[in-house]
Amino acid sequence: MGYRLVVVGATGNVGREILNILVEREFPFDEIAAVASPRSTGDIIDLGDSGKELKVRNIEHFDFDGWDIALFAAGSEVSKIYVPVAAAAGCTVIDSSSLYRMDPDVPLIVPEVTPEAIDGYRVKNIIANPNCSTAQMVVALKPLHDAATIKRIVVATYQSVSGAGKAGMDELFEQSRNIFVGDANAPVKFTKQIAFNVIPHIDSFLDDGSTKEEWKMVVETKKILGSNIKISATCVRVPVFVGHSEAINIEFEDEISAAHAQAILRESPGIMLVDKREDGGYVTPVECVGEYATYVSRVREDPTVDNGLSLWCVSDNLRKGAALNAVQIAELLGRRHLQRAA
């Protein structure tokens, strides 16, 4: 017997990717509902490459009673209204918005990193999916943390426009085209031109000068890996359609060599080490699109601090950074708690 699943925000980038991954990974469902805003009600969307189609239902009228799992990918405003409704109806929610990530009664889960934390989901019947840039970083760092205990992280992200949704992708495409043909090129979605440029600003600014995206990386990583870790993040939007990259510098309590780190990463779940010290011996965002793995390259020792390493980390943000992690949480939930699959 399979599960009855709801995908909220099914017509968006992440929602469609969730549907793709559910089919790819042969998630055991008997029934699936595609749910979205009233403007998408009645639209027909593909259920991955299964050859089946789904008719989109209106979130305002959807009854969550009798459904097992709801995967929310519609943003904080929708989650604020409908996640409590779904959870109260007995439907376990996996929420990809930022709304519940720092709630002490809601587990923040990356299955390769803290699978046991999911056991706390019963308090509110809600599980939080972390920020895209946080998810790939903690996958890369958890096995190293286990080996040598991380003291401090300094990370600079290079985040693709798909992290800003379809509007971000459309703006990069249109601006790139406009530059070549000489048309006007005023920014709309982003604060400055994104085509052939980089923007050191994601989300709103906070009083201390950091952005909310940088704050998310700090507090979410502390919740997942440990509150004693010191973290500094600079988050940058780059003219890449899909795939987030991160340059990460780590300081450890204990000695760890680059060779030892490479050996650990090579055997760690969810990680693909591609680290040849030659031209092209590393992974770039273009190469990670459509893949499940978090890729790590450029592992090297940092001689400026004791027990320091630097590395390069790349992942498909629509997959591991959002949709894949949500589906993996659902798989973990089934294995540890629901146990309804055949």
C-alpha positions, -999 to 999 in steps of 0.1 A, spaced: 0 0 0 14 33 -10 9 69 3 -15 96 -6 6 127 -15 -1 163 -20 23 187 -38 15 223 -29 30 248 -54 30 221 -81 32 245 -110 63 263 -98 100 254 -105 104 234 -73 69 219 -74 75 205 -109 109 192 -99 93 174 -69 69 156 -93 98 147 -115 118 132 -86 89 113 -71 86 95 -104 124 91 -109 129 76 -75 98 55 -77 83 69 -45 55 45 -34 23 66 -38 -12 54 -46 -25 89 -53 -11 123 -58 -27 157 -58 -12 187 -76 -23 219 -57 -16 255 -65 -31 290 -63 -65 298 -79 -49 312 -110 -35 278 -119 -67 258 -110 -77 235 -138 -43 236 -155 -29 202 -167 7 194 -157 29 163 -163 36 138 -136 73 137 -143 80 114 -173 54 89 -162 32 97 -192 4 107 -168 -11 141 -162 -25 159 -132 -52 185 -130 -42 213 -107 -65 218 -77 -73 251 -59 -54 254 -25 -82 275 -12 -107 246 -14 -84 216 -9 -92 192 20 -61 177 35 -80 151 56 -71 116 46 -38 125 29 -5 112 43 22 137 33 20 172 19 51 186 3 48 224 3 68 244 -23 48 276 -25 66 301 -3 61 314 32 29 333 27 11 302 15 27 280 41 17 304 69 -20 299 60 -22 263 49 6 243 66 -12 245 100 -44 234 83 -28 204 67 -9 194 99 -41 197 120 -59 174 95 -33 147 102 -13 152 70 24 154 77 39 185 61 73 188 46 77 226 41 103 241 18 97 277 29 117 295 55 87 299 78 93 269 102 131 263 99 140 280 132 110 268 151 125 247 180 95 223 177 101 216 140 130 194 128 152 209 101 163 179 80 190 170 56 187 132 55 224 125 49 233 147 79 207 145 107 183 117 99 175 111 136 162 146 141 131 137 121 118 118 151 107 152 166 82 158 138 52 146 159 52 178 180 36 198 152 34 173 124 57 196 104 92 190 90 113 219 76 134 217 44 165 239 47 176 268 25 191 256 -8 226 270 -1 225 256 35 215 221 23 244 215 -1 270 230 24 260 208 53 261 177 31 296 185 22 307 195 57 290 169 80 315 140 74 344 164 79 328 178 111 325 142 124 361 136 117 378 168 130 351 191 146 345 223 128 352 256 146 346 282 120 332 284 84 336 313 59 315 308 28 309 328 -3 280 315 -25 275 319 -62 238 313 -65 219 308 -97 189 328 -108 165 298 -105 167 304 -67 146 335 -74 120 314 -93 108 316 -129 109 354 -129 146 353 -121 153 329 -150 132 349 -174 151 381 -164 185 366 -171 173 353 -205 157 386 -215 186 408 -203 211 386 -221 191 389 -253 186 426 -249 223 433 -245 230 415 -278 203 433 -298 207 467 -281 173 469 -264 166 486 -230 177 465 -201 162 478 -168 162 453 -139 128 442 -126 132 411 -105 168 419 -93 181 451 -79 207 455 -106 214 440 -140 221 402 -136 232 394 -172 270 395 -174 271 407 -138 271 395 -102 250 409 -74 262 406 -38 226 409 -24 200 381 -20 169 388 1 164 418 23 191 436 43 192 433 81 204 459 107 239 444 109 245 448 72 240 411 63 212 399 41 184 375 52 199 348 29 232 351 47 214 350 81 196 318 70 229 301 62 243 310 96 213 300 118 203 270 98 238 255 97 241 260 135 208 242 140 219 213 118 256 210 127 259 226 161 255 260 177 291 264 187 303 268 151 312 303 140 299 312 105 304 341 81 285 340 48 284 363 17 257 353 -7 259 364 -43 236 361 -73 253 351 -105 242 348 -141 237 311 -141 203 295 -147 205 265 -125 231 253 -99 245 269 -68 283 270 -61 301 277 -29 337 285 -20 340 273 16 369 278 41 368 257 72 388 258 104 388 226 125 395 218 162 416 188 152 442 182 125 429 171 91 449 170 59 435 175 24 442 139 16 423 127 46 394 150 38 393 137 2 392 101 15 363 109 38 343 127 12 349 100 -14 330 75 9 303 99 22 266 96 13 252 122 -12 287 134 -22 306 130 -54 343 140 -51 357 153 -84 391 167 -75 418 164 -100 445 190 -99 445 197 -136 426 217 -161 389 208 -159 394 186 -129 365 201 -110 327 204 -113 309 236 -124 272 244 -122 264 234 -158 276 199 -151 255 194 -119 221 202 -134 197 173 -132 220 154 -108 213 142 -73 248 145 -58 265 174 -41 298 178 -59 330 187 -40 362 198 -57 394 219 -51 400 204 -16 432 219 -3 449 229 30 447 265 42 482 275 56 469 307 71 452 289 101 458 258 121 438 229 108 423 248 79 408 235 46 392 252 16 369 235 -9 345 241 -38 309 228 -36 284 226 -64 248 213 -65 216 216 -85 196 240 -63 163 229 -76 171 193 -67 193 189 -36 187 224 -26 149 220 -26 129 192 -44 153 163 -39 158 170 -3 120 173 3 115 139 -14 143 123 6 127 136 38 95 119 27 114 87 21 131 89 55 97 96 72 83 65 56 112 43 66 113 55 102 76 63 110 48 59 85 58 24 71 28 22 48 46 14 16 44 -20 2 
